[in-house]
Amino acid sequence: MAPNFKVALTLSLSVTLCFLTLSLGDKGKIAVYWGQKADDGTLASTCESGNYDIVFLSFLDTFGCSRSPILNLDAHCGVKTGTPCTRLRTEIERCQQRGVKVLLALGGPTPSYSLCSADDAKVVATYLYNNFLSAQNGPLGTVSLDGIHFDIQSASNAHWEDLLQTLYDIRQRSTGNSFILSAAPSCFLPDPVLDTAIKTRNFDHMFIRFYNSPVCQYSAGDASSLLDSWNAWTANINYNASLFIELPASPDAASNGGYVEPANLVTQVIPYVKVSSSFAGVALWDRSRDVKSLYSNQIKPLLFHSTIKLASVRDI
């Protein structure tokens, strides 16, 4: 009796798809930005929600070129509230005890930061290490955060590679005190601000912003521009860095578009990007919008289970 090649092929493809589903099951981390809105809730409640693996304290948005560094968490602590941010130390520790990574986000949309020279970058790097990464007393108290996140949007492109390299060198010299170095480049490649820093290959994670950039974001039910950009990024980042898709948690979180409905994310986007070995999860701007939209609640159970339909497999 001749072998049934149709059955054999079907079984082979079924096994392959099952293997892909299982092997990609750990690619479901969620990150969120916290600190700019009172509706964020407390940092402790953010971590205790169980929805997030990474929280960015947003932002240290004044620094460099002889400026006195300013930590802007004014929705929760600081000059505007009259409450010192050192009170966050115990909440940060509670987050870390739950396994949630807490990183300091540099920059953001304000124009009050830049670096004037390589030496200036070294000064800023030393400040960051001493005040946020080494358990010495700083604006958040005696904390040792899990890393530094470059969310550089409104500054010159000069000397970010120097800041990154200095932090990387400090990490290499520090015994028993490792920390994460990450960035949030625009989906447009090359990123106009961080491209030189990215080329140092010193970032551990990149949270690619697929919003407020019409040329490379999701639009009107069409994921093709987003996926084309994702493919370009995965081809460009040919070293061991993990990549996240960063999205607005609600339509009003991005003035220039890029919002993806949760159901569309898990059917039109995640099944394709999960194929890449560098895919690590989704980041959301920001916690206050997520509290209202419940975006993370909707996608978290599905990040682990979104699969690829045979009729629409890409890049396998």
Sequence and secondary structure as in RCSB ss.txt:
>XXXX:A:sequence
MAPNFKVALTLSLSVTLCFLTLSLGDKGKIAVYWGQKADDGTLASTCESGNYDIVFLSFLDTFGCSRSPILNLDA
HCGVKTGTPCTRLRTEIERCQQRGVKVLLALGGPTPSYSLCSADDAKVVATYLYNNFLSAQNGPLGTVSLDGIHF
DIQSASNAHWEDLLQTLYDIRQRSTGNSFILSAAPSCFLPDPVLDTAIKTRNFDHMFIRFYNSPVCQYSAGDASS
LLDSWNAWTANINYNASLFIELPASPDAASNGGYVEPANLVTQVIPYVKVSSSFAGVALWDRSRDVKSLYSNQIK
PLLFHSTIKLASVRDI
>XXXX:A:secstr
    HHHHHHHHHHHHHHHHHHHTTT  EEEEEESS GGG  HHHHHHTS  SEEEEEEEEEEETTEEEEE  TT
TSBTTTTB GGGGHHHHHHHHHTT EEEEEEEES S B   SHHHHHHHHHHHIIIIISSSEETTEE   SEEEE
EE SS STTHHHHHHHHHHHHHH TT   EEEE  BSSSS TTTHHHHTTT  SEEEEE SS GGGS BTTB HH
HHHHHHHHHHH  SS EEEEEEESSGGG TT     HHHIIIIIHHHHTTSTTEEEEEEE HHHHHHH HHHHHH
HHHTT    GGG    
